[in-house]
Amino acid sequence: MYVNTSAEVKAESDYCCTSSNAVQVVEHVRREHGDDVEILFGPDMWLGAYVERMTGRKMHVWTGECHVHAGIRPQDIARVRAEHPESEFLIHPECGCSTQVMEYAACGDVDPERTFMLSTSGMIRHARESKAREFVVATETGLLYGLEKANPGKRFYPANPDAICPYMKMITLRKLRDTLRNLAPEVRVPDDIAERARIPIERMVAIGR
């Protein structure tokens, strides 16, 4: 299961994964348990389809998706890239916002040339080190502010300017300040759920060592 799931979901899972290590995790599972092992992959069907394509193996893929990323379509990307033909194309793998675009790229619906799947810090580093002056970014639009601040003089264009997550926008500086100052509100996970939920996380971390 994708790492951005609830503790209850993790407690029922064998492994967790991120967008950037999902292929590695699935390949590990098959090495450890055999090619015939059945895998239920979720909750993002686009990431699941991408993993199937990259590994050449079928899985039972949960039919869910990121509602923000679902709004980023090949025609959006093609239009923005046509408007900025010298731009590089950056995809954010960490939050799951790029999973549908990853599938489009694997299918050939998106030009793979100058396409880079990177974490947030990887995007900032790549943008700083790249000779390109323009970048099309396929993820939640809030990331562009950080990229622009870290890379003055370079331009960043959202693949879809409407790719805005209302849930992410619920996290504000004032709320963070109050939480750190007051140590509240406190979230408690039942001990039995927490103990079981740690197992798939620890297995994922061990694969990357």
C-alpha positions as CSV (number, residue, x, y, z in Angstrom):
1,M,0.0,0.0,0.0
2,Y,1.0,3.6,-0.7
3,V,2.8,5.2,2.3
4,N,0.2,8.0,2.5
5,T,-2.5,5.8,3.8
6,S,-4.0,5.5,7.3
7,A,-2.4,3.5,10.1
8,E,-5.4,1.2,9.9
9,V,-4.7,0.4,6.2
10,K,-1.0,-0.1,6.9
11,A,-1.9,-2.5,9.7
12,E,-3.5,-4.7,7.1
13,S,-0.6,-4.4,4.6
14,D,2.6,-6.4,4.1
15,Y,4.6,-3.6,2.5
16,C,4.4,0.1,2.0
17,C,5.8,2.0,-0.9
18,T,6.2,5.5,-2.4
19,S,5.9,6.5,-6.0
20,S,9.7,6.5,-6.3
21,N,10.3,3.0,-4.8
22,A,7.1,1.2,-5.8
23,V,8.8,-0.8,-8.6
24,Q,11.7,-1.7,-6.3
25,V,9.3,-2.9,-3.6
26,V,7.3,-5.0,-6.0
27,E,10.4,-6.6,-7.5
28,H,11.6,-7.4,-4.0
29,V,8.3,-9.1,-3.1
30,R,8.6,-11.3,-6.2
31,R,12.2,-12.2,-5.5
32,E,11.3,-13.1,-1.9
33,H,8.0,-14.9,-2.5
34,G,8.1,-16.0,-6.1
35,D,6.7,-14.9,-9.5
36,D,3.4,-16.5,-8.8
37,V,2.7,-14.5,-5.6
38,E,-0.5,-12.4,-5.9
39,I,-0.2,-8.7,-5.1
40,L,-3.0,-6.3,-4.1
41,F,-1.6,-2.9,-4.9
42,G,-3.3,0.3,-3.9
43,P,-4.8,2.8,-3.5
44,D,-3.6,4.5,-6.7
45,M,-4.5,2.7,-9.9
46,W,-2.2,4.9,-12.0
47,L,0.9,4.1,-10.0
48,G,-0.2,0.4,-10.0
49,A,-0.5,0.5,-13.8
50,Y,2.9,2.1,-14.1
51,V,4.5,-0.6,-11.8
52,E,2.8,-3.3,-13.9
53,R,4.3,-1.8,-17.1
54,M,7.8,-1.5,-15.6
55,T,7.9,-5.0,-14.0
56,G,6.0,-6.8,-16.7
57,R,3.8,-8.4,-14.0
58,K,0.1,-8.2,-13.4
59,M,-1.3,-7.3,-10.0
60,H,-4.7,-6.7,-8.4
61,V,-4.8,-2.9,-8.6
62,W,-7.2,-0.9,-6.4
63,T,-9.2,1.5,-8.6
64,G,-8.4,4.7,-6.7
65,E,-6.6,7.9,-7.7
66,C,-5.3,11.3,-6.5
67,H,-8.2,13.7,-7.3
68,V,-5.7,16.5,-8.0
69,H,-3.5,14.5,-10.2
70,A,-6.4,13.1,-12.1
71,G,-6.9,16.6,-13.5
72,I,-3.5,16.6,-15.2
73,R,-4.1,15.2,-18.7
74,P,-1.7,14.5,-21.6
75,Q,-3.3,17.3,-23.6
76,D,-2.5,19.8,-20.7
77,I,1.1,18.7,-20.7
78,A,1.4,18.7,-24.5
79,R,-0.1,22.2,-24.6
80,V,2.2,23.7,-21.9
81,R,5.3,22.0,-23.4
82,A,4.4,23.3,-26.8
83,E,4.2,26.8,-25.4
84,H,7.6,26.3,-23.8
85,P,9.5,24.0,-26.2
86,E,12.9,24.5,-24.5
87,S,11.5,23.5,-21.1
88,E,12.4,20.4,-19.1
89,F,9.5,18.3,-17.6
90,L,9.7,17.6,-13.9
91,I,7.5,15.0,-12.2
92,H,7.1,14.8,-8.4
93,P,7.1,11.1,-7.2
94,E,6.9,11.6,-3.4
95,C,3.3,12.7,-2.8
96,G,1.7,10.6,-5.5
97,C,0.6,13.6,-7.5
98,S,2.7,12.4,-10.5
99,T,1.4,8.8,-10.7
100,Q,-1.0,9.4,-13.6
101,V,1.6,11.3,-15.6
102,M,4.1,8.5,-15.0
103,E,1.7,6.1,-16.6
104,Y,1.2,8.5,-19.6
105,A,5.0,8.7,-20.0
106,A,5.4,5.0,-19.9
107,C,2.6,4.6,-22.5
108,G,4.3,7.1,-24.8
109,D,1.4,9.6,-24.5
110,V,3.9,12.1,-23.0
111,D,7.3,12.8,-24.7
112,P,9.9,11.2,-22.4
113,E,12.6,13.5,-23.7
114,R,13.8,15.9,-20.9
115,T,11.5,14.2,-18.5
116,F,12.7,13.8,-14.9
117,M,11.0,12.1,-11.9
118,L,12.3,13.7,-8.8
119,S,11.6,14.3,-5.2
120,T,11.1,17.9,-3.9
121,S,14.7,18.3,-3.0
122,G,15.7,16.6,-6.2
123,M,13.6,19.0,-8.2
124,I,15.2,22.0,-6.5
125,R,18.7,20.5,-7.0
126,H,18.0,19.6,-10.6
127,A,16.6,23.0,-11.5
128,R,19.6,24.7,-9.9
129,E,22.1,22.5,-11.7
130,S,20.3,22.2,-15.1
131,K,21.2,24.5,-17.9
132,A,17.6,24.8,-18.8
133,R,15.9,28.1,-18.0
134,E,12.3,26.9,-18.1
135,F,10.5,23.9,-16.5
136,V,7.1,22.4,-16.8
137,V,6.1,20.9,-13.4
138,A,3.4,18.2,-13.1
139,T,2.3,18.2,-9.5
140,E,0.3,20.2,-7.0
141,T,0.9,23.9,-7.8
142,G,2.1,24.8,-4.4
143,L,5.5,23.4,-5.1
144,L,6.2,26.0,-7.7
145,Y,6.6,28.7,-5.1
146,G,9.5,26.8,-3.5
147,L,11.1,26.1,-6.8
148,E,10.9,29.8,-7.8
149,K,12.4,30.9,-4.5
150,A,15.2,28.5,-4.7
151,N,16.0,29.2,-8.4
152,P,15.7,32.9,-9.1
153,G,16.0,33.7,-12.8
154,K,14.4,30.5,-13.9
155,R,10.7,30.0,-14.9
156,F,8.4,27.2,-13.7
157,Y,5.0,26.5,-15.4
158,P,2.3,24.2,-13.9
159,A,1.2,21.4,-16.2
160,N,-2.3,22.3,-15.0
161,P,-2.7,25.6,-13.0
162,D,-5.9,24.1,-11.5
163,A,-4.0,21.3,-9.8
164,I,-4.6,22.6,-6.4
165,C,-5.2,20.3,-3.4
166,P,-7.7,21.8,-0.9
167,Y,-6.6,19.4,1.8
168,M,-2.9,20.5,1.5
169,K,-4.1,24.1,1.8
170,M,-5.7,23.3,5.1
171,I,-2.2,23.1,6.6
172,T,-1.2,26.7,7.4
173,L,1.8,28.4,9.1
174,R,-0.5,29.5,12.0
175,K,-1.7,25.9,12.6
176,L,1.8,24.6,12.5
177,R,2.9,27.3,15.0
178,D,0.0,26.6,17.3
179,T,0.6,22.8,17.2
180,L,4.3,23.2,18.1
181,R,3.6,25.8,20.8
182,N,0.7,24.0,22.4
183,L,1.6,20.3,21.5
184,A,-2.1,20.0,20.4
185,P,-4.2,18.5,19.0
186,E,-2.8,15.2,19.9
187,V,-3.4,12.2,17.6
188,R,-3.3,8.8,19.3
189,V,-3.0,5.5,17.4
190,P,-4.1,2.4,19.3
191,D,-1.1,0.3,20.3
192,D,-2.2,-2.8,18.4
193,I,-2.7,-0.8,15.2
194,A,0.6,1.1,15.6
195,E,2.5,-2.1,16.2
196,R,1.1,-3.8,13.1
197,A,1.4,-0.6,11.0
198,R,5.1,-0.3,11.7
199,I,5.8,-3.7,10.0
200,P,5.2,-2.7,6.4
201,I,7.0,0.6,6.9
202,E,10.1,-1.1,8.3
203,R,10.0,-3.6,5.5
204,M,10.0,-0.8,3.0
205,V,12.9,1.0,4.6
206,A,14.9,-2.2,4.8
207,I,14.6,-2.7,1.1
208,G,16.2,0.6,0.4
209,R,19.2,0.0,2.6
